[in-house]
């Protein structure tokens, strides 16, 4: 049977950066507001559609919706975005918690999972009311990264150290509670789990213990396996929880470990760099369900070259039998940096509108058009080969 992608309205998606965490200095980030996407959602959806992008990732900012306290909801920031998706015919995968939650809620409390489930259910009901369809959601984005940055290094909320496994279990429990509550209230709700796709190798040219790098690589599977009940089944995971797997892959998702220091990025030209097609095959072999590249980008003038690399690797993965459903340019809109507000030029669209439109990064736009055409021809060839 020939594979044809069917998960999204377009093979290439656009992702709007929607992080809302509190940094360890106490500052709350809100990248949707920082890029004015909250005010320009309809214009943004229409502009990416001009580039053949009819499906996007976007965010529901939990900290705003429930800023007033438990049981109190203000959907005024969300409804215009839902309505914009309908008016523009845009399919949206909604991140319900992109690292941030209301200030009044203790992440480690027994209330966290049921509070998230209540919020998720209310959103699913609202989405059905506004759009006429059950939503597609990513309940908690990048549980593994949240466990590392929030639980091990203390970079952002909950700003703890040495509690990564606890953070991961709590996030998994909340995802499971939210998933089951949404599906009960709004049948047909689809749930995706999006996690980083990584590879770590030992220090080059030195005989060292490989255990640290192996442990990091093994950790990549934990959140997914917990959700599916394959690991720590007491959390309540089961195989029916996830409809699809999203993998995030950037130029710096492969590292080598310095002895006694943090990891350093591995060059794509290094002999120990594992091709993306191989990593995608490993994910599919492990989970046997649809997968998609949920985030990928690079800054500056290499944007087009990076997309070419990712697209070429995805094509080869599909040719080898891996059902990759799409590639999401994430972010599709350039944005201020998390740590210092520096401008991160990594999108198809630049941040500041000129004459009512976001400027387009022309080299990336040209490469995107080329890849869209190449994939259209590629899928047509696959169909012809199957029919022969």
N, C-alpha and C positions, 0 to 999 in steps of 0.2 A: 504493500500500500504506500503510495507516494505521500510524503509529508507536505502539507500546505498550512502555513500559519493561520490561525483562526481566533486567537485570543483577543486581538486588538483591531481597531478600525484601520490602522496603518502599521506597517512593519517597523517604521521608525517612529519613536515617541519622543516627547519633550518633557523634561522634568523641571519643575519650578522649585528652587531651593526654599525649604520651608522649616528650617531648624528653629526651635524655640526654647533651647535650654538656657539655664542660668550658668554662667561661668563661675569659676571658683572665687572671682573677685566680687560676686554678687550681681553682676549685670545680666539682665535678661536680654537675650537675642530674639529678634523676630524678623527673619529674612524676607518674609512676604511683605511686611510693612516697609522694610528698608529698601526694597526694590520697587515699591509702589504697585506691586502686583495685586494687592488687595483692592486698589482703586481702578486698576487697568486690566482686570482679568479678562473681560470680554474682548478688549482690543488685543491682548496678548494671545488669546486663543485664536482669534481671527488671523493674526499675523503669522503664527506658526502654521496654521492651515494653508497659508499661501505657499509654504515650503513642503506641502504634502504630509504634514503631521496632524493626524486626526485623533490621536490618543495622547494623553499626558499623565504625569504624576503631579499631584498637588497636595496641599495640606489643610487639615482642619486644626485650628490652633486651640487646643484644649484649655490652655491657661487663660485665654480670652473668653471662651464660651462659659467657663465656670469660675470666672474671677470673683464673683460675688459670694461663693461659698457652696457647700454641699446642697444638692437638690435644686440649685438655682441655675438657670440656663439662659444665655443670651446668644441667639443664633444670628444676630444682625450682621456679623462679619462673614458668615458662611452662606447665608441664603443668596446674596448677589452672585457668588461664585457658582453655586448650583444652577441658578437661573441662567448665568452666562454660558454654562456648559450645554444647556438645552438649546438656547438661541443659536449657538454656533455649531451644534452637532458634534461636540467634542466628548469623547469618552475619557473619563477621569478615573484613575486609581488614587483613592484618597488615603493619605497617611493620617491616621488618627492621633498618633503621638510620635512626633519627630524629635525625640529627646526631651521634650518639655511637658510639664504638668502644672496644675494650679499650685500657688504658693501655700495654700492652707492644707494641702495633702502631703502627708509623710510617706515617702516612697516605701519605707520599710514596714509600714503599719499593716495590720491585717485588713484595713479598709481599702488598701490600694486596688487590689484586684476587683472587688465588687463595685467600687466607685468607677473604675474604668469601664467595667461591663455596663453599668447604668448609662454612662456617657456614650459609649459606643452604640448601645441600643437606641438611644434618643436620636443619634445622628442617622442611623440606618432608617429609622422611621421618617425623619425629616427628608432624607435623600429620596426615598420612595414617593413621598408626598410631592416634592418639588419636581422630580424628573419622571415619575411614573414607572420607575424601574428599581429593582433591588441594587444596592451599590456594590462596587468592587473596592476592597479596602486592604491596606497594609496596617494592621492594628498598631504594632510598635515597631518602628523602623530600626534596623540594625541592632538587635539585642546584643550581639557579640561586642560591637563597638561601644555600646552603652555600658556594658559590663567592664570593659577595659578603661574607657575614659572617665566613667563616672564611679566605677567601683574599685579600680586598681590604682590609677594615677591621680585621681581627684581633679582632673582638668575641668569637669563640669558636673552638674547635679547627677547624683546626690553627693558628689564631692567627698568621697571616701577612698581610703586606701586599704588594700588587702581584703576587700569584700566583693571582688568580682564574681565569684560563684554565687554568692547570695543575691547580688543584683540580677544575674542572669536568671536564676530560678524565679525571682519575684516578677521579672518581666515576662517570662514564659507563662507563669500562672495567670497574670493579667490578660495576656493574649488569648489563652484558652478560655478564660471566663468571658471575655468580650466576644470571642468568636461564637461560642455556643449561645450567648444571649441574643446576639444579632440574628443568627440563623433561626432561632425560635420565633423572634418577633417579626422578622422580615425574611421569609423563605426565599431562597435564591441568592442571598448575599454570598459573594465570592470573596475568599480570603487568600491573600498572597503573603508569604514571608520573605523579606528581603534582607540579605546578609552579605558581608564582604567576602569576596573570593580571593584567597591569599595563597602565598607560597613563601616559606622561609627556609633558608639554607644556612649551613654553618659558615664560620669565618673562612675566607679563601686562603688556600696554601698553608693551612695550619691544621695539625691533627688535634681536634678537640672533641669533647663529648657532644654527640649529636642530639642528645635528649632534649635540650631547650628548643631547638628548631622543630623537632618532631612533635613536641608538646604543643607548640603554637599551631602547627598545621592540623593536629588532631582537634584542637579547640574550634576550628572552623565549622565542624559538623555539629557541635553540641546543641546549639539553640534549635536548629532544625530537628535533630533527633529527639530532643525533649518534647517539642511540640507534637511529634508523631508518636510519642510513647515508646520510642526505642531506647531511651536513656532516662533514668529517674522516672519510671512509670507512675510513681506515687503522686506526681504533679497532675496526672490526669490526661496526658497526651494520648492521641490516637491517630491512626492512619488517615482518617477522614477529615482531619482538621484543615489541611492545606489543599487548595485548588491548583496552585502553581508556586514555583520557586523563583525568586528574583536574586540575581547575583550582581554585586557591585564590583567593578574592576577598573582601576585607574592605573596610570603609569607607575605609581609607587605602591602597588599592592603586592609586590614581591620584594623580599629583603634578604640581606645576609646579616648575621648577628656579629656585632663587635663583642669581644670578650670584656665583660664587665660594663658595657655601655649599651645604649639603645640601638635598635636595628637601624640599618642604613639601606636606602633603596638599591635594588639590584638593577643593573642596566639591562635593557631589552636585548642588548648585544652580548650579554654574558652567557657563556655556555650553560650555566645552570638555570637560566630563565626558562620557565616551562611555558610553552605556547598556550595561548588562551583556548585553542581548540581542545587541547588535552585536559585542561582544567574543567571545561564545560562537559566533556565526556565523563569525567569522574563524578561530577554532580549528578548527571543523568543516570549513570550506573548505580549511584547510591540511592536515589530517590524514585526513579521511574515515573516521573510526572513532568508536565510541561515546565520549561524553564525559559527565562528571558534575561537579557542583560539590562538590569534595572537602573544602573548608573554607569556612565563612563565619560571621561573628558580629560583635557589637559589645558594648561594655560598658554596664552600667547599665540605665536605664529605657527605652532605645531598642531593646532586644533584639527586642521584638515588631514594631516599625515596620521594623526592618532586615530581618527575615525576610519581612515583607509585600512590601518592595521586591524582594528577591531572587526570591521566588516569582512575583510578577507578571512580572518580566523573563524568568524561565525559561519561564513559560507562553507568553509572546509569542515567545520563541525557538523553542519546539516548534511553535507555530502557523505559524511561517515555515519549518519544515522541518528544524530542528536537533534531532537525536536526543539530548536531554539525559536521561540515565538516572536521575538522582536529585540530591538536595540533602542535603548532610551538615552538620548543626549541629555546628560544631567551634569550640570544645569544647562537648560536651554537658554537661560537668561543670566548674563554675568551679574555679579553681586559683590557686596562688601565682605571682606574676610572676617572670620569668627573672632580672631584674636586682636586685630589692630585696625579694623575697618578699611584696610587697604583694598583697592579695587582689584578684583580677581577677573581678568579677561578670559573667561573659559566658555562662554555661551555662543550660540548661534546669533542671539540678539544681545546687543550691548544695553547697559542698564538705563542710561538717561535718554528719555525721548527727545527727538528733534522734530519740530513741526508735527507733533502728535503721533509720531511713530518711533519705535525703537530702531536704532541703526543696526544694520545687518553686517555680520562678519562675512564678507564676500567669499574668501577662500573656502570657509567651511560650508557656506551655502552651495557653492559649486560642487564640492565633493559630495555633499548630501544628495544633490540631484543625480550625480553620476552613480552613486551607490544605489539609489532608488531604482534607476533604470537597470543597473546590473542585476539587482535582486529580482526584478520583474522578469528579466530574461532567464535568470537562473531557475526560478520556480517554473517557468514555462518549459524549459528544457527537461526538468525533472518529470513533469507531467508527460511530455512526449516520450521520454525514455521508458516510463512505466507503461505507456499505452502500446509501445512497440512490441 
